[in-house]
């Protein structure tokens, strides 16, 4: 979807078909705010804000472009003090974004940059090692009675 299509989708979702309630600049701002929110995931860190109406979001798969208009809809509802609808749309956005990230992590969806290169995770798992105390991992095969016959302690 282009920025123009995202703006029109946001207008459709908010019921602002004539453009008399929300300005194009407000909706564009909210769509770019959605991109900033999506950037929190390392897979989408290189996404750029949309500045022209012909521009489309990069990295975000086509079937998930609607997430940006869903977020913008939530922000517009918030601006219009329709809080219940705002919370509903924001929950939808967060749920679907979490599902997208889970699918990327499990390999169901592959994220590619504009050159076709696969975006890989840069997250390194940090492990805590027990180097100070003896632990059950150091078990040498002998039976020990750690609690001196007192069970449950």
PyMOL commands that set and color helices and strands:
alter all, ss='L'
color gray80, all
select helices_A, chain A and resi 3-14+24-38+42-44+62-64+66-79+83-106+136-138
alter helices_A, ss='H'
color red, helices_A
deselect
rebuild
show_as cartoon
